[in-house]
Amino acid sequence: MTDPKKGYITEVPYPNVYHRELNPSFHALALNANGLSSPSRVTPYTYLELGCAWGLSTLIHAAANPDSKFVGVDFNGECIAAANEIAKEAKLTNVEFLQADFADLPDRVMPGFDTIVMHGVWGWIDQKGRDQIVRILDRHLKPEGHAFISYNAMPGNAPVDALRRLLQVGFELGAEPLFNKVNAGVGIAGQVKDNGARFFAAHPMMAERMDHMIKPAPRDYLAHEYFNADWQPFYFTDVQAQLSPAGLAFAGSAHLLDLIDDAQLPEAARNHIAGAPTIGTRETLRDFYINTLFRRDLWRRGQVAQTKDSQDALMTTKFVIGQGVEHFDRIAGHAMLGEVRPKADPGRAVVAVLESGPKTAVEVSQDSALAGVELGVILETMMVLAAVGAAEPILPEAGFAARKESCKRLNMALAQRTLSAAKTGGREWQSLASPVTGGGVATNAVIQAFILAGHQGVEPMAFAASFAPDDAPAADVQEHIRKLYEVFERESGTTFGNLGIV
Ligand SMILES: C[S@@+](CC[C@H](N)C(=O)[O-])C[C@H]1O[C@@H](n2cnc3c(N)ncnc32)[C@H](O)[C@@H]1O
């Protein structure tokens, strides 16, 4: 179950999830938002994902960027085989998935990579594994290339570390198989909480985490998140020190909500942080002010320097929106210190203008609905929309036809798998590729059925109903699908049409 050599749970694979922070065109926006210049968005690039699991993010980026080259690596053979099969079904010739241990990569002959990304890997492996990652970065990341690394952060995870110990006490007592042991861990921690343990009184967020994030969570996710032998949260400066032998310098957070300081911090804290003498001090102060739980950071190989061009680049970035203005009130994100929303004025008008198609801040400002609103305010609003996931930067128009074709092939392959899983059980693929943003768009099985029916020219509601499990009552299924189709018909122009998916 836990591979004794690697200390890593190999019995169940990690769930398949798309992560927008792994998208290189999103990195370009994040770098600009951090005041840095971005690599050209036009040039084809080479991209490596370490610990890619099922490869969903890399498949999506490969389909959306047919000129660039992608490699995904994981030692889980089941995941890698599935990712390679999907790439083959979708006829993606610019991506390969390797079943390999990180230990095998530093000395492997590979092309240099412009971007190396890893999500949920750094703190989930042992120190030897992290040393290997640093060697991989040293050997295979090109000069001026970028790395994206996410990890559980300190000090936010100090009580989580303690809770994890408690969960593991139950896990060790539980009988095989793995999910029984996971349930035993959850059971014992729940019992300690319900019996009024002072740990949970002293850390109310851990009581909430037990009730809302641990008890109801999928067991495969819990197995990886709480029961791996290796799980370690990190202080920023420790990661910075470990990456420095590979010549990596901190280039800023790729999690745009982190950059909206007004949303997170009082003025005194902002001033304190702004006066910090070094990057390490600055980020440590921020992490303590915010009580950071998770960091999603970009690192550049070589010098990092602020540039005035970044503001111009932001002004000329076109954004697309995937939600209509009638849902403006639902547009929100959760930063560490609370909810972030775009201001209704001028937010509603900006969303309404973007709904008609992708635009830059300058183009939005030229709409009569925004007459008299300062350009800076419009850009700020668009960045809040991007930070909460309602707007995405788009790829250049050149090459759109080829991107649309390869995204369509991937989306059909993913939807076919999702629909057979919906019918007979199994793994659903819950994001599709957008040729407009180069990233993933969250969907569910029924929506994927409507999209696939559109591509195949068949009646969508009957098609969707044909994938309902055999034991589901037919009248309920039809009613459920009819309601969803009404919404899909009305809104899919904005939600999927603007994103090039229908
Ligand atoms: C927590 S999961 C994250 C998966 C995926 N990146 C995501 O965030 O959805 C960590 C992944 O790293 C892989 N992994 C861990 N140690 C590895 C190693 N030494 N070599 C290759 N893959 C490894 C695991 O198999 C697993 O798929």
The ligand as an SDF file (V2000), in Angstrom:
LIG
                    3D

 27 29  0  0  0  0  0  0  0  0999 V2000
   -0.6640   14.4680   -4.3220 C   0  0  0  0  0  0  0  0  0  0  0  0
   -0.5290   13.7920   -5.9190 S   0  0  0  0  0  0  0  0  0  0  0  0
   -0.7980   15.2030   -6.9450 C   0  0  0  0  0  0  0  0  0  0  0  0
   -1.2540   14.8230   -8.3160 C   0  0  0  0  0  0  0  0  0  0  0  0
   -1.5310   15.9820   -9.2730 C   0  0  0  0  0  0  0  0  0  0  0  0
   -0.3140   16.7470   -9.5170 N   0  0  0  0  0  0  0  0  0  0  0  0
   -2.6340   16.8650   -8.7400 C   0  0  0  0  0  0  0  0  0  0  0  0
   -2.3290   17.8100   -8.0230 O   0  0  0  0  0  0  0  0  0  0  0  0
   -3.7990   16.6160   -9.0080 O   0  0  0  0  0  0  0  0  0  0  0  0
    1.2330   13.4950   -6.1090 C   0  0  0  0  0  0  0  0  0  0  0  0
    1.5680   12.7100   -7.3610 C   0  0  0  0  0  0  0  0  0  0  0  0
    2.9970   12.5710   -7.4090 O   0  0  0  0  0  0  0  0  0  0  0  0
    3.3270   11.2300   -7.7870 C   0  0  0  0  0  0  0  0  0  0  0  0
    4.6570   10.9150   -7.2210 N   0  0  0  0  0  0  0  0  0  0  0  0
    5.0260   10.9490   -5.9140 C   0  0  0  0  0  0  0  0  0  0  0  0
    6.3260   10.6160   -5.7750 N   0  0  0  0  0  0  0  0  0  0  0  0
    6.7980   10.3770   -7.0330 C   0  0  0  0  0  0  0  0  0  0  0  0
    8.0710    9.9950   -7.5340 C   0  0  0  0  0  0  0  0  0  0  0  0
    9.1130    9.8010   -6.7190 N   0  0  0  0  0  0  0  0  0  0  0  0
    8.2180    9.8440   -8.8660 N   0  0  0  0  0  0  0  0  0  0  0  0
    7.1580   10.0400   -9.6910 C   0  0  0  0  0  0  0  0  0  0  0  0
    5.9260   10.3990   -9.2660 N   0  0  0  0  0  0  0  0  0  0  0  0
    5.7410   10.5660   -7.9500 C   0  0  0  0  0  0  0  0  0  0  0  0
    2.1960   10.3860   -7.2140 C   0  0  0  0  0  0  0  0  0  0  0  0
    2.0240    9.1510   -7.8650 O   0  0  0  0  0  0  0  0  0  0  0  0
    0.9810   11.3100   -7.3790 C   0  0  0  0  0  0  0  0  0  0  0  0
    0.2990   11.0920   -8.5900 O   0  0  0  0  0  0  0  0  0  0  0  0
  1  2  1  0
  2  3  1  0
  2 10  1  0
  3  4  1  0
  4  5  1  0
  5  6  1  0
  5  7  1  0
  7  8  2  0
  7  9  1  0
 10 11  1  0
 11 12  1  0
 11 26  1  0
 12 13  1  0
 13 14  1  0
 13 24  1  0
 14 15  1  0
 14 23  1  0
 15 16  2  0
 16 17  1  0
 17 18  1  0
 17 23  2  0
 18 19  1  0
 18 20  2  0
 20 21  1  0
 21 22  2  0
 22 23  1  0
 24 25  1  0
 24 26  1  0
 26 27  1  0
M  CHG  2   2   1   9  -1
M  END
$$$$
